[in-house]
Amino acid sequence: MAIFSLSIVLSALVYTFIAPVYFSDETIQHKIVKQVQKEERQRANRKVSSPNGEELFNEEMTDAQVKKAIHLLSHQKVKAVEKWGAEEITQEKIDLLLQVVEGSSFYNRDLYLRILTAWAKGDFSRADLDHNAVWELQEGTVGRATGLLTAEEEKLFIEENF
């Protein structure tokens, strides 16, 4: 009986004091997931394609693809509780998106042009509002932008994701 009681006491101690440190730390889990995602992206050696290998940025993008691209690009600039996916901002991507939108008759063409024209000039001062406008078009429920990242936060986001 004493061994059984000791076993229960030890289990309780492990559960109470040790397990929370090793098994419930979401920050560690988050870092591991981010590292794996980063390595997968590097392994795929993406230029302008999505993680599954299909080309994400091309001259024949649909409205939904442009919307998704703007949303993913904006994650580099915005604070949000949760971000699902990311694309590194490059002038090449912005210019291609602008070209696609300028030649389109997309329902949200004016919104896309306003966002991309500012971004093409290096103006990301409204990136949080841009993110939320596109996020709402996508009927987002989690991940509303709450502000802009600082330069240091953006640098860390880039290091962790690209």
Backbone as JSON Lines, residues from 0, in Angstrom:
{"i":0,"aa":"M","n":[0.82,-1.2,0.0],"ca":[0.0,0.0,0.0],"c":[0.87,1.26,0.0]}
{"i":1,"aa":"A","n":[1.99,1.21,0.7],"ca":[2.88,2.37,0.77],"c":[3.46,2.7,-0.59]}
{"i":2,"aa":"I","n":[3.8,1.67,-1.37],"ca":[4.34,1.9,-2.71],"c":[3.28,2.54,-3.6]}
{"i":3,"aa":"F","n":[2.06,2.06,-3.48],"ca":[0.95,2.63,-4.25],"c":[0.74,4.1,-3.9]}
{"i":4,"aa":"S","n":[0.77,4.43,-2.6],"ca":[0.59,5.8,-2.14],"c":[1.73,6.68,-2.61]}
{"i":5,"aa":"L","n":[2.95,6.18,-2.53],"ca":[4.11,6.93,-2.98],"c":[4.0,7.2,-4.48]}
{"i":6,"aa":"S","n":[3.54,6.22,-5.22],"ca":[3.35,6.37,-6.66],"c":[2.34,7.46,-6.96]}
{"i":7,"aa":"I","n":[1.27,7.5,-6.21],"ca":[0.25,8.53,-6.41],"c":[0.82,9.9,-6.09]}
{"i":8,"aa":"V","n":[1.55,10.0,-4.99],"ca":[2.16,11.27,-4.59],"c":[3.14,11.74,-5.65]}
{"i":9,"aa":"L","n":[4.0,10.85,-6.12],"ca":[4.96,11.22,-7.16],"c":[4.26,11.64,-8.45]}
{"i":10,"aa":"S","n":[3.24,10.92,-8.83],"ca":[2.47,11.28,-10.03],"c":[1.85,12.66,-9.88]}
{"i":11,"aa":"A","n":[1.31,12.92,-8.71],"ca":[0.7,14.23,-8.45],"c":[1.74,15.34,-8.51]}
{"i":12,"aa":"L","n":[2.93,15.09,-7.95],"ca":[3.99,16.09,-8.0],"c":[4.44,16.36,-9.44]}
{"i":13,"aa":"V","n":[4.62,15.3,-10.2],"ca":[5.02,15.46,-11.6],"c":[3.95,16.23,-12.35]}
{"i":14,"aa":"Y","n":[2.72,15.84,-12.18],"ca":[1.6,16.5,-12.88],"c":[1.5,17.96,-12.49]}
{"i":15,"aa":"T","n":[1.71,18.26,-11.2],"ca":[1.54,19.61,-10.7],"c":[2.71,20.53,-11.03]}
{"i":16,"aa":"F","n":[3.94,20.02,-10.89],"ca":[5.09,20.91,-10.99],"c":[5.93,20.75,-12.26]}
{"i":17,"aa":"I","n":[6.02,19.56,-12.77],"ca":[6.91,19.33,-13.91],"c":[6.17,19.36,-15.24]}
{"i":18,"aa":"A","n":[5.05,18.7,-15.33],"ca":[4.31,18.62,-16.6],"c":[3.98,19.99,-17.18]}
{"i":19,"aa":"P","n":[3.51,20.94,-16.36],"ca":[3.18,22.24,-16.97],"c":[4.37,22.91,-17.64]}
{"i":20,"aa":"V","n":[5.57,22.7,-17.09],"ca":[6.76,23.3,-17.66],"c":[7.1,22.68,-19.01]}
{"i":21,"aa":"Y","n":[6.97,21.36,-19.11],"ca":[7.41,20.66,-20.31],"c":[6.32,20.43,-21.35]}
{"i":22,"aa":"F","n":[5.09,20.32,-20.94],"ca":[4.08,19.87,-21.87],"c":[3.0,20.89,-22.22]}
{"i":23,"aa":"S","n":[2.87,21.97,-21.49],"ca":[1.79,22.89,-21.79],"c":[2.29,24.25,-22.25]}
{"i":24,"aa":"D","n":[3.56,24.36,-22.53],"ca":[4.1,25.63,-22.95],"c":[3.82,25.84,-24.43]}
{"i":25,"aa":"E","n":[2.75,26.6,-24.72],"ca":[2.36,26.83,-26.11],"c":[3.41,27.62,-26.87]}
{"i":26,"aa":"T","n":[4.2,28.42,-26.16],"ca":[5.24,29.18,-26.83],"c":[6.26,28.24,-27.46]}
{"i":27,"aa":"I","n":[6.64,27.2,-26.75],"ca":[7.6,26.24,-27.3],"c":[6.97,25.52,-28.49]}
{"i":28,"aa":"Q","n":[5.72,25.09,-28.35],"ca":[5.03,24.44,-29.47],"c":[4.96,25.36,-30.67]}
{"i":29,"aa":"H","n":[4.64,26.62,-30.42],"ca":[4.53,27.6,-31.5],"c":[5.88,27.76,-32.2]}
{"i":30,"aa":"K","n":[6.96,27.84,-31.42],"ca":[8.29,27.99,-32.01],"c":[8.67,26.78,-32.85]}
{"i":31,"aa":"I","n":[8.33,25.6,-32.36],"ca":[8.64,24.38,-33.11],"c":[7.87,24.37,-34.43]}
{"i":32,"aa":"V","n":[6.59,24.69,-34.38],"ca":[5.77,24.72,-35.6],"c":[6.33,25.74,-36.58]}
{"i":33,"aa":"K","n":[6.68,26.93,-36.08],"ca":[7.23,27.97,-36.95],"c":[8.53,27.52,-37.59]}
{"i":34,"aa":"Q","n":[9.4,26.86,-36.82],"ca":[10.68,26.4,-37.35],"c":[10.47,25.35,-38.44]}
{"i":35,"aa":"V","n":[9.56,24.43,-38.21],"ca":[9.27,23.39,-39.21],"c":[8.72,24.04,-40.48]}
{"i":36,"aa":"Q","n":[7.8,24.99,-40.32],"ca":[7.24,25.68,-41.48],"c":[8.33,26.42,-42.25]}
{"i":37,"aa":"K","n":[9.23,27.08,-41.51],"ca":[10.31,27.81,-42.15],"c":[11.21,26.87,-42.94]}
{"i":38,"aa":"E","n":[11.56,25.75,-42.35],"ca":[12.42,24.78,-43.03],"c":[11.74,24.2,-44.26]}
{"i":39,"aa":"E","n":[10.44,23.97,-44.19],"ca":[9.72,23.46,-45.36],"c":[9.74,24.48,-46.49]}
{"i":40,"aa":"R","n":[9.56,25.75,-46.14],"ca":[9.59,26.8,-47.18],"c":[10.98,26.9,-47.8]}
{"i":41,"aa":"Q","n":[12.01,26.84,-46.96],"ca":[13.37,26.91,-47.48],"c":[13.68,25.71,-48.36]}
{"i":42,"aa":"R","n":[13.22,24.54,-47.95],"ca":[13.45,23.32,-48.72],"c":[12.8,23.42,-50.09]}
{"i":43,"aa":"A","n":[11.64,24.0,-50.14],"ca":[10.93,24.13,-51.42],"c":[11.56,25.21,-52.29]}
{"i":44,"aa":"N","n":[12.42,26.05,-51.69],"ca":[13.1,27.12,-52.41],"c":[12.12,27.95,-53.23]}
{"i":45,"aa":"R","n":[11.1,28.42,-52.55],"ca":[10.04,29.16,-53.22],"c":[10.55,30.47,-53.79]}
{"i":46,"aa":"K","n":[10.04,30.8,-54.93],"ca":[10.23,32.14,-55.48],"c":[8.88,32.83,-55.39]}
{"i":47,"aa":"V","n":[7.97,32.43,-56.25],"ca":[6.63,33.01,-56.21],"c":[5.59,31.89,-56.27]}
{"i":48,"aa":"S","n":[5.81,30.85,-55.5],"ca":[4.86,29.75,-55.51],"c":[4.41,29.43,-54.1]}
{"i":49,"aa":"S","n":[3.31,28.74,-53.99],"ca":[2.76,28.38,-52.7],"c":[3.48,27.15,-52.15]}
{"i":50,"aa":"P","n":[3.27,26.82,-50.86],"ca":[3.97,25.68,-50.26],"c":[3.74,24.36,-50.98]}
{"i":51,"aa":"N","n":[2.59,24.18,-51.62],"ca":[2.35,22.91,-52.3],"c":[2.89,22.91,-53.72]}
{"i":52,"aa":"G","n":[3.66,23.94,-54.08],"ca":[4.35,23.94,-55.36],"c":[3.63,24.65,-56.48]}
{"i":53,"aa":"E","n":[2.35,24.96,-56.3],"ca":[1.66,25.64,-57.39],"c":[2.02,27.12,-57.36]}
{"i":54,"aa":"E","n":[2.06,27.7,-58.51],"ca":[2.46,29.1,-58.61],"c":[1.37,29.98,-58.02]}
{"i":55,"aa":"L","n":[1.75,30.79,-57.03],"ca":[0.78,31.66,-56.38],"c":[0.67,33.0,-57.1]}
{"i":56,"aa":"F","n":[1.78,33.52,-57.57],"ca":[1.79,34.81,-58.24],"c":[2.02,34.59,-59.73]}
{"i":57,"aa":"N","n":[1.02,34.94,-60.53],"ca":[1.16,34.85,-61.98],"c":[0.21,35.85,-62.63]}
{"i":58,"aa":"E","n":[0.37,36.06,-63.93],"ca":[-0.4,37.08,-64.63],"c":[-1.88,36.74,-64.79]}
{"i":59,"aa":"E","n":[-2.26,35.52,-64.49],"ca":[-3.65,35.1,-64.69],"c":[-4.35,34.83,-63.36]}
{"i":60,"aa":"M","n":[-3.99,35.58,-62.35],"ca":[-4.57,35.37,-61.02],"c":[-6.04,35.75,-61.01]}
{"i":61,"aa":"T","n":[-6.81,35.02,-60.22],"ca":[-8.22,35.33,-60.03],"c":[-8.36,36.35,-58.91]}
{"i":62,"aa":"D","n":[-9.56,36.88,-58.76],"ca":[-9.84,37.8,-57.67],"c":[-9.51,37.14,-56.33]}
{"i":63,"aa":"A","n":[-9.92,35.9,-56.15],"ca":[-9.66,35.2,-54.89],"c":[-8.16,35.03,-54.64]}
{"i":64,"aa":"Q","n":[-7.39,34.79,-55.69],"ca":[-5.94,34.63,-55.53],"c":[-5.27,35.95,-55.17]}
{"i":65,"aa":"V","n":[-5.72,37.03,-55.78],"ca":[-5.17,38.36,-55.45],"c":[-5.5,38.7,-54.0]}
{"i":66,"aa":"K","n":[-6.73,38.46,-53.61],"ca":[-7.16,38.72,-52.24],"c":[-6.29,37.93,-51.26]}
{"i":67,"aa":"K","n":[-6.08,36.65,-51.55],"ca":[-5.27,35.79,-50.69],"c":[-3.83,36.29,-50.64]}
{"i":68,"aa":"A","n":[-3.29,36.68,-51.78],"ca":[-1.9,37.15,-51.84],"c":[-1.72,38.41,-51.0]}
{"i":69,"aa":"I","n":[-2.62,39.37,-51.14],"ca":[-2.53,40.61,-50.36],"c":[-2.61,40.28,-48.87]}
{"i":70,"aa":"H","n":[-3.52,39.4,-48.52],"ca":[-3.69,39.0,-47.13],"c":[-2.4,38.38,-46.58]}
{"i":71,"aa":"L","n":[-1.82,37.43,-47.31],"ca":[-0.6,36.77,-46.86],"c":[0.58,37.73,-46.79]}
{"i":72,"aa":"L","n":[0.69,38.63,-47.75],"ca":[1.77,39.62,-47.73],"c":[1.64,40.54,-46.51]}
{"i":73,"aa":"S","n":[0.42,40.93,-46.19],"ca":[0.21,41.88,-45.09],"c":[0.68,41.33,-43.74]}
{"i":74,"aa":"H","n":[0.73,40.02,-43.6],"ca":[1.13,39.43,-42.31],"c":[2.53,39.85,-41.89]}
{"i":75,"aa":"Q","n":[3.37,40.22,-42.83],"ca":[4.73,40.67,-42.51],"c":[4.71,42.01,-41.79]}
{"i":76,"aa":"K","n":[3.63,42.75,-41.92],"ca":[3.58,44.11,-41.39],"c":[2.65,44.3,-40.2]}
{"i":77,"aa":"V","n":[1.78,43.32,-39.89],"ca":[0.73,43.58,-38.92],"c":[0.82,42.71,-37.67]}
{"i":78,"aa":"K","n":[0.25,43.26,-36.58],"ca":[0.08,42.51,-35.34],"c":[-1.28,41.84,-35.41]}
{"i":79,"aa":"A","n":[-1.33,40.59,-35.01],"ca":[-2.59,39.85,-34.91],"c":[-2.37,38.7,-33.95]}
{"i":80,"aa":"V","n":[-3.42,38.33,-33.25],"ca":[-3.32,37.23,-32.31],"c":[-2.92,35.96,-33.04]}
{"i":81,"aa":"E","n":[-3.47,35.78,-34.24],"ca":[-3.16,34.59,-35.03],"c":[-2.98,34.99,-36.49]}
{"i":82,"aa":"K","n":[-2.0,34.38,-37.14],"ca":[-1.77,34.59,-38.57],"c":[-1.65,33.23,-39.22]}
{"i":83,"aa":"W","n":[-2.45,32.99,-40.24],"ca":[-2.41,31.71,-40.94],"c":[-1.74,31.91,-42.28]}
{"i":84,"aa":"G","n":[-0.47,31.55,-42.36],"ca":[0.28,31.68,-43.6],"c":[0.95,33.03,-43.72]}
{"i":85,"aa":"A","n":[1.9,33.12,-44.62],"ca":[2.62,34.37,-44.86],"c":[3.35,34.27,-46.18]}
{"i":86,"aa":"E","n":[3.5,35.39,-46.82],"ca":[4.33,35.52,-48.03],"c":[5.25,36.7,-47.79]}
{"i":87,"aa":"E","n":[6.5,36.54,-48.13],"ca":[7.46,37.63,-47.97],"c":[7.17,38.73,-48.98]}
{"i":88,"aa":"I","n":[7.18,39.95,-48.51],"ca":[6.93,41.1,-49.38],"c":[8.16,41.34,-50.23]}
{"i":89,"aa":"T","n":[7.95,41.39,-51.54],"ca":[9.01,41.79,-52.48],"c":[8.4,42.77,-53.47]}
{"i":90,"aa":"Q","n":[9.25,43.61,-54.02],"ca":[8.77,44.56,-55.03],"c":[8.22,43.8,-56.23]}
{"i":91,"aa":"E","n":[8.86,42.69,-56.57],"ca":[8.42,41.87,-57.71],"c":[6.98,41.4,-57.52]}
{"i":92,"aa":"K","n":[6.66,40.92,-56.34],"ca":[5.3,40.44,-56.07],"c":[4.29,41.58,-56.12]}
{"i":93,"aa":"I","n":[4.63,42.69,-55.51],"ca":[3.72,43.84,-55.51],"c":[3.49,44.33,-56.93]}
{"i":94,"aa":"D","n":[4.56,44.46,-57.71],"ca":[4.43,44.93,-59.1],"c":[3.57,43.98,-59.93]}
{"i":95,"aa":"L","n":[3.76,42.68,-59.75],"ca":[2.97,41.7,-60.49],"c":[1.49,41.8,-60.09]}
{"i":96,"aa":"L","n":[1.23,41.91,-58.8],"ca":[-0.16,42.06,-58.35],"c":[-0.79,43.32,-58.92]}
{"i":97,"aa":"L","n":[-0.03,44.41,-58.92],"ca":[-0.54,45.67,-59.49],"c":[-0.88,45.49,-60.96]}
{"i":98,"aa":"Q","n":[-0.01,44.86,-61.69],"ca":[-0.22,44.61,-63.12],"c":[-1.5,43.79,-63.33]}
{"i":99,"aa":"V","n":[-1.67,42.75,-62.53],"ca":[-2.86,41.89,-62.65],"c":[-4.12,42.7,-62.36]}
{"i":100,"aa":"V","n":[-4.1,43.46,-61.27],"ca":[-5.29,44.21,-60.85],"c":[-5.62,45.31,-61.84]}
{"i":101,"aa":"E","n":[-4.59,46.01,-62.34],"ca":[-4.83,47.09,-63.31],"c":[-5.52,46.57,-64.56]}
{"i":102,"aa":"G","n":[-5.21,45.36,-64.97],"ca":[-5.81,44.78,-66.17],"c":[-7.07,43.97,-65.9]}
{"i":103,"aa":"S","n":[-7.61,44.11,-64.7],"ca":[-8.75,43.27,-64.32],"c":[-10.05,44.08,-64.24]}
{"i":104,"aa":"S","n":[-11.11,43.35,-64.05],"ca":[-12.4,43.96,-63.75],"c":[-12.93,43.37,-62.44]}
{"i":105,"aa":"F","n":[-12.01,43.08,-61.51],"ca":[-12.37,42.5,-60.22],"c":[-13.37,43.4,-59.5]}
{"i":106,"aa":"Y","n":[-14.27,42.79,-58.78],"ca":[-15.28,43.53,-58.02],"c":[-14.62,44.49,-57.03]}
{"i":107,"aa":"N","n":[-13.52,44.07,-56.4],"ca":[-12.82,44.9,-55.4],"c":[-11.57,45.55,-55.97]}
{"i":108,"aa":"R","n":[-11.57,45.78,-57.26],"ca":[-10.41,46.34,-57.98],"c":[-9.9,47.63,-57.33]}
{"i":109,"aa":"D","n":[-10.8,48.55,-57.01],"ca":[-10.38,49.84,-56.45],"c":[-9.67,49.67,-55.11]}
{"i":110,"aa":"L","n":[-10.18,48.78,-54.28],"ca":[-9.53,48.51,-52.99],"c":[-8.13,47.95,-53.21]}
{"i":111,"aa":"Y","n":[-8.03,46.95,-54.07],"ca":[-6.73,46.34,-54.35],"c":[-5.75,47.37,-54.91]}
{"i":112,"aa":"L","n":[-6.22,48.22,-55.82],"ca":[-5.34,49.25,-56.41],"c":[-4.85,50.22,-55.35]}
{"i":113,"aa":"R","n":[-5.73,50.65,-54.46],"ca":[-5.33,51.58,-53.4],"c":[-4.25,50.95,-52.53]}
{"i":114,"aa":"I","n":[-4.47,49.71,-52.12],"ca":[-3.5,49.01,-51.26],"c":[-2.17,48.83,-51.98]}
{"i":115,"aa":"L","n":[-2.22,48.28,-53.17],"ca":[-0.99,47.93,-53.9],"c":[-0.22,49.15,-54.38]}
{"i":116,"aa":"T","n":[-0.93,50.22,-54.73],"ca":[-0.24,51.45,-55.15],"c":[0.57,52.02,-53.99]}
{"i":117,"aa":"A","n":[-0.03,52.03,-52.81],"ca":[0.7,52.51,-51.62],"c":[1.89,51.59,-51.33]}
{"i":118,"aa":"W","n":[1.67,50.29,-51.37],"ca":[2.74,49.35,-51.07],"c":[3.86,49.45,-52.09]}
{"i":119,"aa":"A","n":[3.54,49.68,-53.34],"ca":[4.56,49.8,-54.39],"c":[5.48,50.99,-54.12]}
{"i":120,"aa":"K","n":[4.95,51.99,-53.42],"ca":[5.74,53.17,-53.06],"c":[6.43,53.0,-51.7]}
{"i":121,"aa":"G","n":[6.28,51.81,-51.11],"ca":[6.91,51.55,-49.82],"c":[6.1,52.06,-48.64]}
{"i":122,"aa":"D","n":[4.84,52.44,-48.88],"ca":[3.98,52.97,-47.82],"c":[3.11,51.85,-47.25]}
{"i":123,"aa":"F","n":[3.5,51.37,-46.08],"ca":[2.75,50.31,-45.41],"c":[2.09,50.85,-44.14]}
{"i":124,"aa":"S","n":[1.91,52.17,-44.07],"ca":[1.37,52.8,-42.86],"c":[-0.07,52.39,-42.57]}
{"i":125,"aa":"R","n":[-0.76,51.86,-43.56],"ca":[-2.15,51.41,-43.37],"c":[-2.26,49.89,-43.54]}
{"i":126,"aa":"A","n":[-1.16,49.18,-43.42],"ca":[-1.18,47.73,-43.69],"c":[-2.15,46.99,-42.77]}
{"i":127,"aa":"D","n":[-2.3,47.47,-41.53],"ca":[-3.27,46.82,-40.64],"c":[-4.69,47.0,-41.14]}
{"i":128,"aa":"L","n":[-5.01,48.2,-41.61],"ca":[-6.34,48.47,-42.16],"c":[-6.53,47.73,-43.48]}
{"i":129,"aa":"D","n":[-5.46,47.67,-44.28],"ca":[-5.5,46.92,-45.54],"c":[-5.77,45.44,-45.25]}
{"i":130,"aa":"H","n":[-5.04,44.9,-44.29],"ca":[-5.22,43.5,-43.9],"c":[-6.67,43.25,-43.52]}
{"i":131,"aa":"N","n":[-7.21,44.1,-42.66],"ca":[-8.56,43.87,-42.16],"c":[-9.61,44.02,-43.25]}
{"i":132,"aa":"A","n":[-9.39,44.92,-44.2],"ca":[-10.33,45.08,-45.31],"c":[-10.4,43.8,-46.13]}
{"i":133,"aa":"V","n":[-9.24,43.24,-46.44],"ca":[-9.19,42.0,-47.23],"c":[-9.66,40.82,-46.38]}
{"i":134,"aa":"W","n":[-9.27,40.79,-45.13],"ca":[-9.67,39.73,-44.19],"c":[-11.19,39.67,-44.08]}
{"i":135,"aa":"E","n":[-11.84,40.84,-44.03],"ca":[-13.3,40.87,-43.97],"c":[-13.92,40.37,-45.27]}
{"i":136,"aa":"L","n":[-13.31,40.69,-46.4],"ca":[-13.81,40.15,-47.68],"c":[-13.73,38.63,-47.69]}
{"i":137,"aa":"Q","n":[-12.73,38.09,-47.0],"ca":[-12.56,36.64,-46.91],"c":[-13.41,36.03,-45.79]}
{"i":138,"aa":"E","n":[-14.21,36.88,-45.16],"ca":[-15.07,36.47,-44.04],"c":[-14.26,35.87,-42.9]}
{"i":139,"aa":"G","n":[-13.14,36.54,-42.58],"ca":[-12.28,36.08,-41.5],"c":[-12.98,36.11,-40.15]}
{"i":140,"aa":"T","n":[-12.64,35.17,-39.31],"ca":[-13.2,35.11,-37.96],"c":[-12.12,35.16,-36.88]}
{"i":141,"aa":"V","n":[-10.9,34.81,-37.24],"ca":[-9.78,34.81,-36.3],"c":[-8.61,35.52,-36.97]}
{"i":142,"aa":"G","n":[-7.95,36.41,-36.23],"ca":[-6.74,37.02,-36.77],"c":[-6.87,38.44,-37.24]}
{"i":143,"aa":"R","n":[-7.85,39.18,-36.73],"ca":[-7.97,40.59,-37.09],"c":[-6.69,41.31,-36.69]}
{"i":144,"aa":"A","n":[-6.17,42.15,-37.57],"ca":[-4.97,42.93,-37.26],"c":[-5.3,43.96,-36.2]}
{"i":145,"aa":"T","n":[-4.4,44.11,-35.23],"ca":[-4.62,45.04,-34.13],"c":[-3.65,46.21,-34.16]}
{"i":146,"aa":"G","n":[-2.82,46.27,-35.18],"ca":[-1.85,47.34,-35.31],"c":[-0.72,46.92,-36.23]}
{"i":147,"aa":"L","n":[0.29,47.77,-36.29],"ca":[1.45,47.5,-37.13],"c":[2.6,46.97,-36.28]}
{"i":148,"aa":"L","n":[3.39,46.08,-36.86],"ca":[4.59,45.6,-36.19],"c":[5.63,46.72,-36.15]}
{"i":149,"aa":"T","n":[6.45,46.73,-35.1],"ca":[7.59,47.64,-35.08],"c":[8.63,47.08,-36.05]}
{"i":150,"aa":"A","n":[9.65,47.87,-36.34],"ca":[10.72,47.4,-37.23],"c":[11.38,46.15,-36.65]}
{"i":151,"aa":"E","n":[11.57,46.12,-35.34],"ca":[12.19,44.97,-34.69],"c":[11.29,43.74,-34.78]}
{"i":152,"aa":"E","n":[9.99,43.94,-34.56],"ca":[9.04,42.82,-34.65],"c":[8.96,42.27,-36.07]}
{"i":153,"aa":"E","n":[8.99,43.17,-37.05],"ca":[8.95,42.73,-38.45],"c":[10.21,41.94,-38.79]}
{"i":154,"aa":"K","n":[11.35,42.41,-38.32],"ca":[12.61,41.7,-38.58],"c":[12.54,40.28,-38.0]}
{"i":155,"aa":"L","n":[12.02,40.15,-36.79],"ca":[11.87,38.84,-36.16],"c":[10.88,37.97,-36.94]}
{"i":156,"aa":"F","n":[9.78,38.57,-37.41],"ca":[8.78,37.82,-38.19],"c":[9.42,37.28,-39.47]}
{"i":157,"aa":"I","n":[10.23,38.11,-40.12],"ca":[10.91,37.69,-41.35],"c":[11.88,36.54,-41.06]}
{"i":158,"aa":"E","n":[12.66,36.68,-39.99],"ca":[13.61,35.63,-39.62],"c":[12.91,34.31,-39.31]}
{"i":159,"aa":"E","n":[11.75,34.38,-38.68],"ca":[11.03,33.17,-38.28],"c":[10.28,32.53,-39.44]}
{"i":160,"aa":"N","n":[9.94,33.32,-40.46],"ca":[9.04,32.82,-41.5],"c":[9.64,32.68,-42.89]}
{"i":161,"aa":"F","n":[10.78,33.31,-43.14],"ca":[11.29,33.27,-44.53],"c":[12.75,32.86,-44.59]}
